């Protein structure tokens, strides 16, 4: 079977690498398409994945996004008509679902951001089988056009798939002059995303001076963000793609204003604080409620939580890894669905219970001993 995988963002390369390698092992032909964006092709090269570059990211403006997406869909259509894949797979791709639908190619889509409403309306109505973390209220997806008979909740989160074949390597520590468990990792806000409407100034700018004196490895998303952190003496900003999973694995703590690296950190068992300033994803709320993550945009509260996590480091890591071990890996779900489709021509959808309360999960208590829970926005 010929499987087409569209990879449009850097984290998606890590999400699909296991799917690609496992399908190749079983004799499937793989067609990977991607676009020019955020060092994405460098990561694919690092993972040894062959690909076609089709189009580019449209930048931060609506006009740029519309034109780039339209051009990309046209170019993808011509390529896919020629290649004739049997199945399409994607994660938050705005073009692949419509191309697949127009050419009547069955598709599997994974969506884990219910706040990206505009993008989801371009994806969900055209997706044959929709996979999503069960933390998301299914109604949020149905209102964007998802087919209730083509949905399959996953008891986990997407970044678990990123750990496929992972073995921690200390080479990255030597490259950056760091010591194991002796530094903090940070990631800035996703300012180019169409769902982001936060301030230009990063919360992390006010957090850094309040933290214990230790090296901070920070990953900015734009040159402007990079310039805003250059005056901090203890901040290291890598100039090229590095082994970020190993970096997170050996870190004392992760503090991120985005989502992917935060969840990668949790998947690895590393204590994590979210400082995202906008509406929180259902997955983020779920992880906070399970005590696997702390969220605040108040620099003082973030610094206090960081100190608490550092004090609890060993026992807290053990707790995180114990909970993670019970989750479902999206990689395994995708491979089972592909196997089912190959054997029977059907996907294994399940009945979606719209009355299920994803927030009723219990949780771990200990990061906020005062019991004063910050209101989630």
Protein Blocks (a to p, Z undefined) as FASTA:
>chain_A
ZZddddfbfklmmmmmmmmmmmmmnopacddddddeehllmmmmmnopacddedjdebjb
fklmmmmmmmmmmmmmmmmmmnopabdcdehiaklmmmmmmnopacddddfbfklmmlmm
mmmmmpfbacddfkbcfklmmmnopafklcccdeddfklmmmgoiacdfklmmmnopaeh
iaccdddddfkbmkbccdfbdfklmmmmmpccdddddddfbfklmmmmmmpmkbccdfbd
cdfklmmmmpmbdcdfblmlmmmmmmnopacddfbfbdcdfklmmmmmnopaccdfbfkl
mmmmmmmmmmmmmmmmmmmmmmmmmpccfklmmmmmmmmmmmnopacdddddfkbcfkln
gjaehklmnopacddZZ
